[in-house]
Amino acid sequence: MLNIGVDIEDNSRFEDKVLEKDIKFLKKIFTQNELEYCFKNKTPAPHLCARYCAKEAVVKAFSNIYNKLIPYSKIEILKNDNGSVFVNILIEELKKYKIQLSISHEKEKSIAFVIIE
């Protein structure tokens, strides 16, 4: 069985976020690894937004499989050595699923597409 999820957002949702000032809010959504990656970039907003989209797409894809709320902080979006992104799901019972992810961002929008097998 395949399940899909997609999400698109305006990068402006994250433009005013500052790590030191907004840490409580950011930690509800992102892991420490994600925050370190995003805030090392000159403009963190599109990177934050793309990861947010990915998390939302994962939640949508799991909605027909898993009947519990998945906290965003339990979905980690990381990069392989070759630069491709992948999902590290931090809920043990969901680790058995294969999750494929594609994300993209540009000046104003970010998008993510997920397939779960």
C-alpha positions, 0 to 999 in steps of 0.5 A: 500500500502506498500513501502520499502527502504533500504540503506547500507554504509561504516562506514568510511564515518563518522569515521573522524567526530568530533562534535565540528569541524564538527557541521555544516555538522552534523546538516544538517543530524542529530538532536540534539537528534541523535548527543547526542546519537551517540557521547556518544558512544566510537565509534560514526561512526557506530551509525552515519552511521546507522542513515544515512542509516535509513534516506536514506531508509526512503527517498527511501520508501517515493519516490513513495508517496511524491513528495517533497525532504525530508531533513534528518534533518526532519527524526529523528531516536530514541530509545524506552526504550526497545532499539528498534529504531523508526522513528520520522518524523518531517513533519506533512503531513507524520506523518499519515504513519506507518514507521517500521525500522530495522538498524544494524551495524558492524565494517565496514558497516551499513544497514537500512531497512524501510517499510512504510504503 
